[in-house]
Amino acid sequence: MVENEVCTSCKTNIANLKGSVEFSCPNCNKSKIVRCFKCRELGSKYVCLSCGFSGPN
């Protein structure tokens, strides 16, 4: 079974959404951060579940 990917910030399902990205936490490199285009454009905050790092600023 394939796990549905959701935006870390807004919890929107990003399957087939253009402009979505997935990357490792820039602080700990342990958790996966998933961002939809809208949250990336707005600069919405995300928090790493492993270390508590928050971004994008």
C-alpha angles and dihedrals in degrees: 000000000000117000114232112239116228131188110263090222107041101015092233115155104250098195107138094355112143116233097024119139138196124200142154119263107276090220107045104009089218105100129056117237116205120194131185120216093252094054091045090051093047094043092235116186122255129188127209111236092212104049106008094243111158128203175206090057 
